[in-house]
Amino acid sequence: MNYALAVYGAMGSSQAGQTALSFAKAVLASGHTVSRIFFYQDGVQNASSLSNPPQDEVNLPAEWQELVQQNEIDAVVCIAAALRRGVVDADEAERYQLPASNLADGFQLSGLGQLLESLVETDRLITFGA
């Protein structure tokens, strides 16, 4: 079965990101595929390369980055939600004259059309968070 995931919750204030990560790992371990993960609303913070949780906590953005890169998953971050929350790639940083970018490697900024496309191209779209 081919899955797409939508993550709406921010790390640190929601369990959505951790639950989605655990679900994705279980799906992959069961022999299924995850073709796309769409980060939306506060969930875009899971794609920030500047997150630095305390040593006794899971580094959720690093875990997502590892999963995405090892399994060649399309990791899409909603551009509108990301801009509102200060998550930008190098192109957007230049466009808005920001001093730096912080979108982690393996993630790409795109629009809600990618989420809708996931509905059409996968067997299941599972959402995590409000």
C-alpha positions in Angstrom: 0.0 0.0 0.0 1.2 3.5 -0.8 0.8 6.1 1.9 1.1 9.9 2.1 1.3 11.7 5.5 0.3 15.2 6.5 1.9 16.5 9.6 0.2 19.6 11.2 1.7 19.7 14.7 4.9 21.4 15.8 7.5 19.6 17.8 7.6 20.6 21.4 3.9 21.5 21.5 2.3 18.5 19.8 2.8 14.8 19.7 1.8 14.8 16.0 5.3 14.9 14.5 6.6 12.1 16.7 3.5 9.9 16.1 3.7 10.5 12.4 7.4 9.6 12.4 6.7 6.3 14.3 3.8 5.5 11.9 6.0 6.1 8.9 8.7 3.9 10.2 6.2 1.1 10.9 4.7 1.4 7.5 8.1 1.2 5.8 9.1 -1.8 8.0 5.9 -3.6 7.0 7.0 -3.4 3.3 4.6 -0.6 2.3 5.7 2.8 0.9 5.4 6.4 2.0 5.6 8.5 -1.2 5.1 11.9 0.3 5.1 13.7 3.7 3.4 17.1 3.7 4.3 19.4 6.5 1.6 22.1 7.1 0.6 24.7 9.7 2.9 24.4 12.7 4.2 21.1 11.3 6.6 23.1 9.1 8.8 23.5 12.1 9.8 19.9 11.8 11.8 20.9 8.7 13.9 23.5 10.3 17.7 22.9 10.4 18.0 25.3 13.3 16.1 23.3 15.9 18.2 22.2 18.8 16.3 20.3 21.4 17.8 19.4 24.8 20.1 16.4 24.9 17.6 14.2 26.7 14.9 14.8 24.0 14.6 13.4 20.5 15.8 15.6 17.7 12.7 15.3 15.7 13.8 17.4 12.7 17.0 15.3 12.4 15.0 12.1 12.7 12.7 13.3 9.9 15.6 14.3 7.7 17.2 10.8 8.2 14.0 9.0 7.3 13.3 11.1 4.3 16.8 10.8 2.9 17.3 7.1 3.6 13.9 6.2 2.0 13.9 8.8 -0.8 10.5 10.2 0.4 9.2 13.4 -1.1 9.2 15.7 1.9 7.1 18.8 1.1 6.8 21.9 3.3 3.9 24.3 2.7 5.5 27.5 1.5 2.9 29.8 2.9 2.9 28.2 6.3 6.7 28.0 6.3 7.1 31.7 5.5 4.7 32.7 8.3 6.8 30.6 10.7 10.3 31.6 9.5 11.2 28.4 7.7 12.8 29.3 4.4 15.2 27.8 1.8 18.0 29.8 0.2 15.8 31.0 -2.7 13.1 32.4 -0.4 15.7 33.9 1.9 17.2 35.8 -1.0 13.7 36.8 -2.4 12.7 38.3 0.9 16.1 39.6 1.7 16.5 37.5 4.9 19.9 37.0 6.4 19.9 33.2 6.2 17.9 30.0 5.3 17.0 27.2 7.6 15.1 24.6 5.6 16.8 21.2 6.3 18.3 19.2 3.4 15.9 16.7 2.0 12.8 19.0 2.3 11.3 21.2 -0.4 9.0 24.2 -0.3 5.8 23.9 -2.3 2.1 24.6 -2.2 -1.1 22.9 -1.2 -1.4 21.4 -4.6 1.2 18.8 -3.5 -1.2 17.7 -0.7 -4.1 17.4 -3.1 -1.9 15.5 -5.5 -1.2 13.1 -2.7 -4.9 12.3 -2.4 -5.0 11.2 -6.0 -1.7 9.4 -6.3 -1.7 7.3 -3.0 -3.9 4.7 -1.5 -4.2 6.5 1.9 -3.5 10.0 3.2 -3.1 9.9 7.0 -3.1 13.2 8.9 -1.4 13.9 12.2 -2.4 16.9 14.3 -5.3 19.4 14.1 
